[in-house]
Amino acid sequence: MPFVAGVTVFLALLIVVFAAVGLSRVVGHLYQVDKTLEALTGGVDVIADKTSTVPAVVESVNASLLPVRDFAEGI
């Protein structure tokens, strides 16, 4: 194999190796982002559960405010 062809093959292999290293780093970063997003999703689910709607509580609050409503209607 002539010298120039050998250098070309070597440079091509070097480019492939650096591309593979770069892609493996990208995969690592994406894995970390995935773990972070899973943790964030879990936190969002907890917040959604704690801030759910309150239809069961509304009835008791309305019952507690019944004297106030009656007084306000009487004015």
C-alpha positions in Angstrom: 0.0 0.0 0.0 1.5 3.4 -0.9 2.3 5.8 1.8 -0.4 8.3 0.9 -3.1 5.6 1.0 -1.9 4.5 4.4 -2.0 8.0 5.8 -5.5 8.4 4.4 -6.7 5.3 6.0 -5.0 6.3 9.3 -6.7 9.7 9.2 -10.1 8.2 8.4 -9.7 5.8 11.4 -8.7 8.7 13.6 -11.8 10.6 12.5 -14.0 7.6 13.2 -12.4 7.1 16.6 -12.9 10.8 17.6 -16.5 10.7 16.3 -17.2 7.6 18.4 -15.8 9.2 21.5 -17.9 12.3 20.9 -21.0 10.3 20.4 -20.4 8.3 23.5 -20.1 11.5 25.5 -23.4 12.7 24.0 -25.0 9.4 25.1 -23.6 10.0 28.6 -25.0 13.5 28.7 -28.4 12.3 27.5 -28.4 9.6 30.1 -27.9 12.2 32.8 -30.6 14.4 31.4 -33.0 11.4 31.4 -32.2 10.7 35.1 -32.8 14.4 35.9 -36.1 14.5 34.0 -37.3 11.3 35.7 -36.6 12.9 39.1 -38.3 16.1 38.0 -41.4 14.2 36.8 -41.6 12.5 40.2 -41.5 15.9 41.9 -44.1 17.3 39.6 -46.4 14.3 40.4 -46.0 14.9 44.2 -46.8 18.6 43.7 -49.8 17.7 41.6 -51.1 15.3 44.3 -50.6 18.0 47.0 -52.4 20.6 45.0 -55.3 18.5 43.7 -58.8 20.0 43.5 -60.8 20.3 46.7 -64.4 19.3 45.9 -64.7 17.3 49.1 -63.6 20.2 51.3 -65.9 22.7 49.5 -69.0 21.2 51.1 -67.6 21.5 54.6 -66.5 25.1 54.0 -69.8 26.1 52.6 -71.5 24.5 55.7 -69.2 26.5 58.0 -70.0 29.7 56.1 -73.8 29.2 56.2 -74.3 31.6 59.2 -72.3 34.3 57.4 -74.3 33.9 54.2 -77.6 34.1 56.2 -76.4 37.2 58.0 -75.3 38.8 54.7 -78.7 38.0 53.1 -80.5 39.5 56.1 -78.8 42.9 55.7 
